[in-house]
Amino acid sequence: MNRPVRIGIVGAGFIARIHAEAYHRLPGPGVELRAVCASRGERAQAFAATHRIERVAGSVEELLGDPEIDVIDLCVPNHLHAPFGVAAARAGKHLIVEKPLTGAFEHVGNPRALLAEALVNADALLDSCDAAGVRLMYAENWVYAPSIQKARRLFAAARAPILRIEGEESHSGSHAEYARRWATAGGGSLLGKGCHPLGAAFYLKRAEGQARLGRPIRPVEVIGATARLTSSEAYRASSRAFLRGGWIDVEDWGTMVVMFDDGTVAQITAADTVLGGIKNYLVAYGANAVVQANINPNTAVVAYAPTPDVFGDEYIAEKIETKAGWTFPAPDEDFMTGYPAEIEDFVRSARDGSPPLSDGHLARDVIATIYGAYVSAAEGTRIDLRPFLHEE
Ligand SMILES: NC(=O)c1ccc[n+]([C@@H]2O[C@H](COP(=O)([O-])OP(=O)(O)OC[C@H]3O[C@@H](n4cnc5c(N)ncnc54)[C@H](O)[C@@H]3O)[C@@H](O)[C@H]2O)c1
């Protein structure tokens, strides 16, 4: 393709803004933001004006019918990923899908049925992209975070197994309304946040397996636990509360222990109940090395202010509650979180047809494992994932 890759963005909210800014960071005329659509037209208009997008489409169908769009970038709530993604693939568009790839939204309260439903949705996306010969690009930005990429290279140099991975994404509560309800989110913290460190852990073990064994190392078993901490008696009795509440039927804390097929493990935690700004980290403990990836916070900049007003409107970090005291202001949070590198890889993939680093297979393993963890949490058992995974 020796013309710009033309993008249609669906959604004009939090992550759509991050994607739009990442497209504009790409050097040269390699990409064109052709159109956007969102559920509220005026929001889409404002978004198009801010991000220099040529036109606003009235609906997803209109966007998919535009022959001048090569890639559909889905930045919409989780329950829309599968239906919109399948339609985009059928329309012959390459597909970027935000995390989680999809989920289960109907069989709420029945974890075994949710696991089956989530895999049907994941397979619908993978199969429709395969059938249409288009790329499925899974927007797991942790795969592209510079610290995770550095961890991969350090372990490649160390030539030794990663025995244990510990990872967490937590903060004080999602901003988005759809995230409060299972029918639109497909789960709580474990799905919405846990997918990030889990995706990075799977990426690192896949890369290690390819280098050492000539095959990806994959998960085989999972144990999970979840809780609704802001619904607990203890929390309700607290006199001052700074966490977001209002979770309707989803967990606000979850953890999972994953066993891999080489006998190694990952411990993943996710919560919407953590104060102090977003907490994104992964530590890999190897046979001859330890690597800690501090995505956010990190100590690139450390600052102090005696009162919250000192730094005015200057940005500090995602979801920090106060600018007072010692803080870790992020000089370029998007870069450290992997978004520009992710978008660059997806545009390259759409242009030259080669696979992205973060693809549908990785995404499907993440879905199977998290919904396996929900089954484990409900039944109090260790879940064998092998019957639910695809051969690769
Ligand atoms: N990678 C990350 O770090 C990250 C961060 C936040 C969110 N996300 C993911 O991005 C997705 C969107 O989350 P968000 O926080 O941006 O949500 P948001 O609520 O801020 O934005 C959602 C957007 O989807 C649009 N939308 C909803 N229904 C629509 C429809 N039927 N047709 C067209 N547009 C529709 C809304 O108009 C809105 O603009 C979710 O899947 C979420 O998991 C990823």
Ligand as a Chemical Component Dictionary entry (heavy atoms), coordinates in Angstrom:
data_LIG
# 
_chem_comp.id                   LIG 
_chem_comp.type                 NON-POLYMER 
_chem_comp.pdbx_formal_charge   0 
_chem_comp.three_letter_code    LIG 
# 
loop_
_chem_comp_atom.comp_id 
_chem_comp_atom.atom_id 
_chem_comp_atom.alt_atom_id 
_chem_comp_atom.type_symbol 
_chem_comp_atom.charge 
_chem_comp_atom.model_Cartn_x 
_chem_comp_atom.model_Cartn_y 
_chem_comp_atom.model_Cartn_z 
_chem_comp_atom.pdbx_ordinal 
LIG N1  N1  N 0  -6.252  0.207  26.613 1  
LIG C1  C1  C 0  -6.616  0.957  27.642 2  
LIG O1  O1  O 0  -5.803  1.376  28.448 3  
LIG C2  C2  C 0  -8.066  1.317  27.799 4  
LIG C3  C3  C 0  -8.435  2.349  28.673 5  
LIG C4  C4  C 0  -9.788  2.662  28.782 6  
LIG C5  C5  C 0  -10.731 1.969  28.056 7  
LIG N2  N2  N 1  -10.332 0.950  27.218 8  
LIG C6  C6  C 0  -11.329 0.189  26.444 9  
LIG O2  O2  O 0  -11.888 1.044  25.456 10 
LIG C7  C7  C 0  -13.274 0.766  25.269 11 
LIG C8  C8  C 0  -14.063 2.064  25.465 12 
LIG O3  O3  O 0  -13.833 2.555  26.782 13 
LIG P1  P1  P 0  -13.821 4.129  27.100 14 
LIG O4  O4  O 0  -13.245 4.252  28.460 15 
LIG O5  O5  O -1 -13.232 4.890  25.982 16 
LIG O6  O6  O 0  -15.399 4.410  27.182 17 
LIG P2  P2  P 0  -16.134 5.819  27.046 18 
LIG O7  O7  O 0  -17.452 5.645  27.719 19 
LIG O8  O8  O 0  -15.244 6.934  27.452 20 
LIG O9  O9  O 0  -16.376 5.938  25.466 21 
LIG C9  C9  C 0  -17.177 5.014  24.771 22 
LIG C10 C10 C 0  -17.554 5.582  23.414 23 
LIG O10 O10 O 0  -18.310 4.583  22.698 24 
LIG C11 C11 C 0  -19.363 5.255  22.022 25 
LIG N3  N3  N 0  -20.464 4.329  21.759 26 
LIG C12 C12 C 0  -21.218 3.667  22.660 27 
LIG N4  N4  N 0  -22.179 2.968  22.022 28 
LIG C13 C13 C 0  -22.019 3.201  20.702 29 
LIG C14 C14 C 0  -22.694 2.782  19.529 30 
LIG N5  N5  N 0  -23.756 1.948  19.606 31 
LIG N6  N6  N 0  -22.279 3.222  18.331 32 
LIG C15 C15 C 0  -21.217 4.057  18.238 33 
LIG N7  N7  N 0  -20.522 4.510  19.332 34 
LIG C16 C16 C 0  -20.925 4.072  20.536 35 
LIG C17 C17 C 0  -19.776 6.361  22.967 36 
LIG O11 O11 O 0  -20.482 7.349  22.229 37 
LIG C18 C18 C 0  -18.427 6.832  23.485 38 
LIG O12 O12 O 0  -17.906 7.836  22.640 39 
LIG C19 C19 C 0  -13.616 -0.342 26.271 40 
LIG O13 O13 O 0  -13.595 -1.582 25.605 41 
LIG C20 C20 C 0  -12.488 -0.287 27.286 42 
LIG O14 O14 O 0  -12.217 -1.537 27.880 43 
LIG C21 C21 C 0  -9.025  0.651  27.067 44 
# 
loop_
_chem_comp_bond.comp_id 
_chem_comp_bond.atom_id_1 
_chem_comp_bond.atom_id_2 
_chem_comp_bond.value_order 
_chem_comp_bond.pdbx_ordinal 
LIG N1  C1  SING 1  
LIG C1  O1  DOUB 2  
LIG C1  C2  SING 3  
LIG C2  C3  SING 4  
LIG C2  C21 DOUB 5  
LIG C3  C4  DOUB 6  
LIG C4  C5  SING 7  
LIG C5  N2  DOUB 8  
LIG N2  C6  SING 9  
LIG N2  C21 SING 10 
LIG C6  O2  SING 11 
LIG C6  C20 SING 12 
LIG O2  C7  SING 13 
LIG C7  C8  SING 14 
LIG C7  C19 SING 15 
LIG C8  O3  SING 16 
LIG O3  P1  SING 17 
LIG P1  O4  DOUB 18 
LIG P1  O5  SING 19 
LIG P1  O6  SING 20 
LIG O6  P2  SING 21 
LIG P2  O7  DOUB 22 
LIG P2  O8  SING 23 
LIG P2  O9  SING 24 
LIG O9  C9  SING 25 
LIG C9  C10 SING 26 
LIG C10 O10 SING 27 
LIG C10 C18 SING 28 
LIG O10 C11 SING 29 
LIG C11 N3  SING 30 
LIG C11 C17 SING 31 
LIG N3  C12 SING 32 
LIG N3  C16 SING 33 
LIG C12 N4  DOUB 34 
LIG N4  C13 SING 35 
LIG C13 C14 SING 36 
LIG C13 C16 DOUB 37 
LIG C14 N5  SING 38 
LIG C14 N6  DOUB 39 
LIG N6  C15 SING 40 
LIG C15 N7  DOUB 41 
LIG N7  C16 SING 42 
LIG C17 O11 SING 43 
LIG C17 C18 SING 44 
LIG C18 O12 SING 45 
LIG C19 O13 SING 46 
LIG C19 C20 SING 47 
LIG C20 O14 SING 48 
# 
